[in-house]
Amino acid sequence: MALPETTTCQNNVGTATAVFTEYRDFIHMVICSQVRNKSHADDLFQDFFLSLVSKPIPQNVKNIKSYLYRAISNDIVDTRRQVERHKEKIKKYIERCDFSINKSEPENALIKDEQMNKMFDLIKGRLTSSQSQAITLRYVTNHTIEEVAEKMGVKRTSASRYICTGLRKIRQSFKFK
């Protein structure tokens, strides 16, 4: 025995098939007049069939072509809105998940990494070991001043002083102003 929902769905599919059989060319023409991309038009054509299955043409409609035109136009507008909302969600996701620090080519990243290592080697040669260690912990491994002090086994003020003095020496040595 068929369930009432199954019978209703079968009736709707039969009704939509009858409408598509009779008005196929009209439906296709309306869709193509509003959508330039052929693949999108084909997708909308198939989606419109499903739309008619889920919401059949009411019995009291006198001008079926007019109803179909309005229903197709509404479906196209809804599809465009869905696409725009989807694009906006993807854009927001990309903005939120944009963690990459290095936006350049991988080869450039390796070159920059090598240059950075050479720069720190030069810096280490001009600083005391405490200053060099504090600056490396702070700026290479991105530790907070508290973490630098803890790793070095000194007070926070001492770690801060090592960093400050080391940076001053670096500026003087490279004559940054």
Number of C-alpha atoms within 10 A of each C-alpha: 3 7 8 9 9 10 11 13 14 13 14 19 18 13 16 22 16 12 18 18 10 11 15 13 11 14 20 16 14 17 23 17 10 13 15 10 9 11 10 14 20 15 10 21 20 11 16 21 18 15 16 20 20 13 11 16 17 9 6 7 10 9 8 14 13 11 14 19 16 13 16 23 15 12 17 20 13 12 14 12 12 12 12 12 12 12 12 12 12 12 12 12 11 11 10 9 9 9 9 7 6 10 9 10 8 10 9 12 13 11 11 14 12 12 12 13 13 12 11 16 12 12 21 19 10 15 18 14 13 16 24 21 20 27 28 18 20 20 11 13 10 12 16 12 20 16 16 25 21 13 14 16 11 12 14 16 12 18 26 19 14 22 24 15 16 24 17 13 16 17 12 11 11 9 9 8 5
